[in-house]
Amino acid sequence: HKESSMTSRVSAMRHSYSKKRGYERIVVDFSSKKLPKIYGHFSSNEKKLSLDFFKTSLNKDVGSFGISNFVKAFKFYPLSKEFLSMEILFKESVKAEIFYLNSPARLVIDIKV
């Protein structure tokens, strides 16, 4: 597998809640057309989703998230110029469905109890 030299940046983070569908959707927007390499760990017991984004930096404007039904807090940890960690802390034990879209790159997380 050839390692990609592409770099990306987290440009925005947004969310919406659908009472009818019973879930909250979190979308992480990236500056690139394709999603960067990601490692993730979901712990329902710890009420936490940890994500590591490779060859990715953080846009300084990302940070305001607003009020969420399921998310207590989210934190970014820029560990180096090209490695970004993120934690999403939940208010309660939840289930998550995660998928991605390209052009532009987006990571989509659907959360429900």
C-alpha positions as CSV (number, residue, x, y, z in Angstrom):
1,H,0.0,0.0,0.0
2,K,1.6,3.3,-1.1
3,E,1.6,6.0,1.5
4,S,-0.2,9.2,0.4
5,S,1.7,12.4,0.5
6,M,-1.6,14.4,0.5
7,T,-2.2,16.6,3.6
8,S,-5.5,17.8,4.8
9,R,-6.9,20.2,7.4
10,V,-10.0,20.0,9.6
11,S,-11.9,23.0,8.3
12,A,-15.2,22.8,10.2
13,M,-17.3,20.7,12.5
14,R,-21.1,20.8,12.6
15,H,-24.0,18.8,13.9
16,S,-27.8,18.5,13.6
17,Y,-30.4,16.5,15.4
18,S,-33.3,14.7,13.8
19,K,-36.0,13.8,16.4
20,K,-38.0,11.9,13.7
21,R,-35.0,9.7,12.9
22,G,-33.8,9.6,16.5
23,Y,-30.1,10.4,15.9
24,E,-27.7,13.3,15.9
25,R,-25.3,13.7,13.0
26,I,-21.9,15.1,13.5
27,V,-20.0,16.1,10.3
28,V,-16.2,16.8,10.3
29,D,-15.3,18.8,7.1
30,F,-11.8,18.5,5.6
31,S,-10.0,20.8,3.1
32,S,-9.0,17.8,0.9
33,K,-11.0,16.0,-1.7
34,K,-10.3,12.6,-0.1
35,L,-10.4,11.7,3.6
36,P,-7.1,11.4,5.3
37,K,-6.0,8.2,6.9
38,I,-7.9,7.8,10.2
39,Y,-7.5,5.5,13.2
40,G,-10.5,5.4,15.6
41,H,-11.6,3.8,18.9
42,F,-15.1,3.9,20.2
43,S,-15.8,3.1,23.8
44,S,-19.4,3.0,24.8
45,N,-18.4,2.3,28.5
46,E,-16.1,5.3,28.6
47,K,-18.7,7.3,26.6
48,K,-15.9,8.5,24.2
49,L,-14.9,8.3,20.6
50,S,-11.2,8.9,19.9
51,L,-10.0,9.7,16.4
52,D,-6.5,10.1,15.0
53,F,-6.1,12.0,11.7
54,F,-2.8,11.4,9.9
55,K,-1.2,14.1,7.8
56,T,-3.9,16.5,9.1
57,S,-3.8,19.9,10.8
58,L,-6.5,22.0,12.5
59,N,-8.0,25.2,11.1
60,K,-7.9,27.8,13.9
61,D,-11.5,28.7,13.5
62,V,-12.8,25.2,14.4
63,G,-14.0,25.2,18.0
64,S,-17.6,26.4,18.3
65,F,-20.0,23.5,18.4
66,G,-23.2,24.7,20.1
67,I,-25.6,22.7,22.2
68,S,-25.8,19.0,21.5
69,N,-28.3,16.3,22.6
70,F,-25.6,13.6,23.0
71,V,-22.1,15.4,23.0
72,K,-20.8,16.7,26.2
73,A,-17.6,18.1,24.7
74,F,-15.1,17.6,21.9
75,K,-11.4,18.2,22.1
76,F,-8.6,18.5,19.5
77,Y,-5.0,17.7,20.3
78,P,-2.6,18.8,17.6
79,L,0.3,16.4,18.4
80,S,2.5,17.6,15.5
81,K,2.2,19.6,12.3
82,E,0.8,16.6,10.5
83,F,-0.9,14.5,13.2
84,L,-4.2,15.5,14.9
85,S,-6.1,13.7,17.6
86,M,-9.7,14.3,18.6
87,E,-11.9,13.1,21.4
88,I,-15.7,13.3,21.4
89,L,-17.1,12.9,24.9
90,F,-20.7,11.8,25.2
91,K,-23.3,12.6,27.9
92,E,-24.5,9.0,28.0
93,S,-23.7,5.6,26.5
94,V,-24.5,5.8,22.8
95,K,-24.2,3.9,19.6
96,A,-22.4,5.3,16.5
97,E,-22.5,4.7,12.8
98,I,-19.6,6.2,11.0
99,F,-19.0,6.7,7.3
100,Y,-17.3,9.1,5.0
101,L,-17.9,11.1,1.8
102,N,-15.4,12.5,-0.7
103,S,-15.2,15.6,-2.9
104,P,-14.9,17.4,-0.5
105,A,-13.9,15.0,2.3
106,R,-16.3,14.6,5.2
107,L,-16.4,12.2,8.1
108,V,-20.0,11.6,9.2
109,I,-20.9,10.2,12.7
110,D,-24.5,9.3,13.4
111,I,-25.2,9.0,17.2
112,K,-28.2,7.4,18.9
113,V,-29.0,5.8,22.2
